[in-house]
Amino acid sequence: MLTKKPKRNESEILIYGILGAVAEIGYVFLVATLLTFLEQVVPHPPAPPFGIAMFLLIFVFSAAISAILVFGYPAYLGLRGRVAEAFMTVGVSIATFVVAGLFFLLLIPLL
């Protein structure tokens, strides 16, 4: 049964929004590190069908993981009737992505 929670807890929205974005950024760096490591370990590129299949598998798996990390808690809130809080959580996640992206863009010339 769907229940509504009348009180909006803004610190909870901020925490879960930021944590979702930080977890997603960490996942992206983990996958990038893994792919870089595999590129060094595998002596020659795989045959085209195998390479395409591996790309698609990683892509679909990453989309599922990303959906859980970014939209999992907002979906939970939405199912509980707290739609405004769900949208605010997604908004905080997107804002965190933008801030992190700008930070990394400014960091690139220093590396």
C-alpha positions in Angstrom: 0.0 0.0 0.0 1.3 3.4 -0.9 1.7 5.8 2.0 2.5 9.5 2.0 5.0 11.0 4.3 3.9 14.6 4.9 7.3 15.9 6.2 10.0 16.8 3.8 13.5 16.1 5.1 15.8 18.3 3.0 19.1 17.0 4.5 18.1 13.5 3.5 17.4 14.7 0.0 20.8 16.3 -0.2 22.7 13.4 1.3 21.1 10.7 -1.0 21.4 12.9 -4.1 25.0 13.6 -3.5 25.8 10.0 -2.5 24.1 8.7 -5.6 26.1 11.0 -7.8 29.4 10.2 -6.0 28.7 6.5 -6.2 28.1 6.9 -10.0 31.3 8.9 -10.4 33.2 6.2 -8.5 31.6 3.5 -10.7 32.6 5.3 -13.9 36.2 5.6 -12.6 36.2 1.9 -11.6 35.1 0.9 -15.1 37.6 3.2 -16.8 40.4 1.8 -14.6 39.4 -1.7 -15.4 39.2 -1.1 -19.1 42.6 0.6 -19.1 44.1 -2.3 -17.1 42.5 -4.9 -19.6 43.9 -2.9 -22.5 47.4 -3.4 -21.1 46.9 -7.0 -20.2 45.3 -8.3 -23.3 48.1 -8.7 -25.9 46.0 -8.1 -29.1 42.5 -6.7 -29.8 39.7 -9.3 -29.8 37.9 -10.4 -33.0 35.3 -7.8 -34.1 32.2 -9.8 -33.1 33.7 -10.5 -29.7 34.7 -6.9 -29.2 31.3 -5.5 -30.2 29.6 -8.1 -27.9 31.8 -7.2 -25.0 31.2 -3.5 -25.5 27.4 -4.0 -25.6 27.5 -6.2 -22.5 29.5 -3.6 -20.6 27.2 -0.8 -21.9 24.0 -2.5 -20.8 25.4 -3.6 -17.4 26.7 -0.1 -16.8 23.3 1.4 -17.7 21.6 -0.9 -15.2 24.1 -0.1 -12.4 23.8 3.6 -13.2 20.0 3.5 -13.1 20.2 1.8 -9.7 22.7 4.3 -8.3 21.1 7.4 -9.5 17.4 6.6 -9.7 17.0 3.8 -7.1 16.2 6.0 -4.1 14.1 8.5 -6.1 12.1 5.6 -7.4 11.6 4.4 -3.9 10.4 7.9 -2.8 8.1 8.1 -5.8 6.5 4.8 -5.0 5.9 6.1 -1.4 4.1 9.2 -2.8 6.9 11.6 -2.2 7.3 12.6 -5.8 8.5 16.2 -5.1 11.3 14.8 -2.9 12.2 12.2 -5.6 12.6 14.9 -8.3 14.6 17.0 -5.8 16.9 14.0 -5.2 17.5 13.6 -8.9 18.1 17.3 -9.3 20.7 17.2 -6.5 22.4 14.3 -8.3 22.4 16.1 -11.6 23.8 19.2 -9.9 26.5 17.1 -8.3 27.4 15.6 -11.7 27.7 19.1 -13.2 29.9 20.3 -10.3 32.1 17.2 -10.6 32.3 17.5 -14.4 33.4 21.2 -14.1 36.0 20.2 -11.5 37.4 17.5 -13.7 37.5 19.8 -16.7 39.5 22.3 -14.7 41.7 19.5 -13.3 42.6 18.1 -16.8 45.1 20.8 -17.8 47.0 20.3 -14.5 47.6 16.6 -15.2 
